[in-house]
Amino acid sequence: MAVAYLIRTHHRPEQLVRLVERLTTPEASFFVHVDGRAPDFVYEAMRTGLAGRKNVYWVPRVDSYYSGFSFVRSILAGLEEVRSTGTQSHTVLLSGQCYPLRPAAQIESFLAERAGESLVEHFRIPSERWADEDGGLDRIRYRHYERVRFRTRTLRLPLLRRSFPNGLEPWGGSAWCVLSADAVETLLAFRDERPDAYHFFDRVRAPEEIFLQTVLLNSPLRDRVANEGVHHIEWPGGSHPRTFTSGDFDRLAASGKPFARKFDVARDEKILDVIDRELLGEG
């Protein structure tokens, strides 16, 4: 079963190489998007570390800014590359700081049992999950501009209140998900089928947590989108998830998820060694 891993990353070349190594099988392919704002030496180190691998493809780079639409554009650029190489049964969206909690062969078997299905956490907006942001309505009611234009965090213009595109119901959830081949086609076709709605998301805050869900849950594929995340992620408070260390291993092992996010080898590389030994069967 052919599985594509779309990895968005911006630093830690050695961690990216390790992630690819752990997920490599004869059926796996990797599509790597390196943030266009990452230093050239980082990009070159990643290319060098993965050189000679025929199953690694490099996605055209997009400058990506926190909470901006550029994240959606980088995802779509990756999905275009996935589609161009042939039909994949599933595309798994990962960051360079994700790591598997199951052996690659088990992950592929797990996905084979979900043929034609996407695994995407989703909930209607407004939702108590985003209670600190008016249930998420603040993200879509007002125009938000990426920091690239203003050299600051995403800027909100409160006087420019607007309505959600006609015929669509807003949904939210995690951007880290698994997409079926049909879902990939649906997301890529949306730009041409609904250009008005596509451009609406250009002024949404953190649109990567709304765009995928809204497009898929308003499409004929809605009944084939399981409300199921494949990542174990912990939110201790604030806008950034916990960075796991060795003391977190027991919770990771008990999570039952195929992946976890996030890890940082500069902070604690030993946690990856323990996962390799105890969960992945690596020496």
Buried (B, 14 or more C-beta within 10 A) or exposed (E): BBBBBBBBBBBBBEBBBBBBEBBBBEBBBBBBBBBBEBEEEBBEBBBEBBEEBEBBBBBEBBBBBEBBBBBBBBBBBBBBBBBEEEEBBBBBBBBBBBBBBBBBEBBBEBBEEBEEBBBBBBBBBBBEBBEEBEBBBBBBBBBBBBBBEEEEBBEBEEEEEEEBBEEBEBBBBBBBBBBBBBBBBBBBEBEEEBEEBBEBBBBBBBBBBBBBBBBBBBBEBEEBBBEBBBBBBBEEEEEEBBBBBEEBBEEBBEBEBBBBBBBBBEEBBEBBEBBBEEBBEEE
